[in-house]
Amino acid sequence: MKHGPLTPETKYRRATALLNFARTYNRLGDTERASTAVDDAQQLLLSLRSAEPHNAEFVRKLEIADEALAAFLAKGERSTDVSASGEPPSKSAE
């Protein structure tokens, strides 16, 4: 495996993977890992703001990732609420 500085594209791919992990962790009821993954994704996306400002395709990818992050946060998917049964929200809805 090659090691070296992360390119903007690599950071973007890592951020989108972390958002997918966050959704999965949340559905499994592991809100701590979901929160960590979404926080890491958010930091990567913030660091990419000035990476390639003249690359329209890359800027659009960032906008889509930002929308996914905003949707995740707006849904309250980082919530640690549990139902009366003690199950996380993802389990009690089944």
C-alpha positions as CSV (number, residue, x, y, z in Angstrom):
1,M,0.0,0.0,0.0
2,K,1.3,3.4,-0.9
3,H,1.6,6.1,1.7
4,G,1.9,9.8,1.2
5,P,0.0,13.0,1.3
6,L,-3.7,12.6,0.8
7,T,-5.0,14.2,-2.4
8,P,-8.3,16.1,-2.3
9,E,-10.0,13.2,-4.2
10,T,-8.8,10.8,-1.5
11,K,-10.0,13.0,1.3
12,Y,-13.4,13.3,-0.5
13,R,-13.7,9.5,-0.9
14,R,-12.7,9.0,2.7
15,A,-15.4,11.5,3.9
16,T,-18.1,9.9,1.8
17,A,-17.1,6.4,3.2
18,L,-17.2,7.8,6.7
19,L,-20.8,9.2,6.1
20,N,-21.8,5.7,4.9
21,F,-20.2,4.1,8.0
22,A,-22.1,6.7,10.2
23,R,-25.4,5.6,8.7
24,T,-24.6,2.0,9.2
25,Y,-23.4,2.4,12.7
26,N,-26.6,4.4,13.5
27,R,-28.8,1.7,12.1
28,L,-27.0,-0.8,14.3
29,G,-27.6,1.4,17.3
30,D,-23.9,2.3,17.8
31,T,-24.4,6.0,18.1
32,E,-21.0,6.6,19.5
33,R,-19.2,5.3,16.4
34,A,-21.8,7.0,14.2
35,S,-21.0,10.3,15.9
36,T,-17.3,9.8,15.5
37,A,-17.6,8.9,11.8
38,V,-19.8,11.9,11.0
39,D,-17.5,14.3,12.9
40,D,-14.4,12.9,11.0
41,A,-16.3,13.3,7.7
42,Q,-17.3,16.8,8.6
43,Q,-13.7,17.8,9.3
44,L,-12.5,16.3,6.0
45,L,-15.2,18.1,4.1
46,L,-14.3,21.4,5.8
47,S,-10.6,20.9,4.9
48,L,-11.5,20.5,1.2
49,R,-13.3,23.8,0.9
50,S,-10.3,25.5,-0.8
51,A,-8.7,22.4,-2.3
52,E,-9.9,22.8,-5.9
53,P,-12.1,25.9,-6.2
54,H,-11.9,26.1,-10.0
55,N,-12.7,22.4,-10.6
56,A,-16.5,22.5,-11.1
57,E,-16.9,18.8,-10.9
58,F,-15.1,18.5,-7.6
59,V,-17.0,21.4,-6.1
60,R,-20.2,19.7,-7.1
61,K,-19.1,16.5,-5.4
62,L,-18.4,18.5,-2.2
63,E,-21.9,20.1,-2.4
64,I,-23.5,16.6,-2.7
65,A,-21.4,15.4,0.3
66,D,-22.4,18.5,2.3
67,E,-26.1,17.8,1.5
68,A,-25.7,14.2,2.7
69,L,-24.0,15.4,5.9
70,A,-26.7,18.0,6.5
71,A,-29.5,15.5,5.9
72,F,-27.8,13.1,8.4
73,L,-27.6,15.8,11.0
74,A,-31.1,17.2,10.3
75,K,-32.7,13.7,10.8
76,G,-31.2,13.6,14.3
77,E,-29.4,10.5,13.3
78,R,-26.8,11.3,15.9
79,S,-29.5,11.0,18.6
80,T,-29.0,8.7,21.5
81,D,-32.7,8.4,22.2
82,V,-34.0,5.0,23.1
83,S,-37.6,3.7,23.2
84,A,-39.4,2.5,26.2
85,S,-38.3,-1.0,25.4
86,G,-34.6,0.2,25.7
87,E,-34.0,-0.5,22.0
88,P,-32.3,2.2,19.8
89,P,-34.7,4.0,17.4
90,S,-33.5,1.8,14.5
91,K,-34.5,-1.4,16.4
92,S,-37.8,-0.2,17.8
93,A,-39.1,0.8,14.4
94,E,-38.9,-2.7,13.1
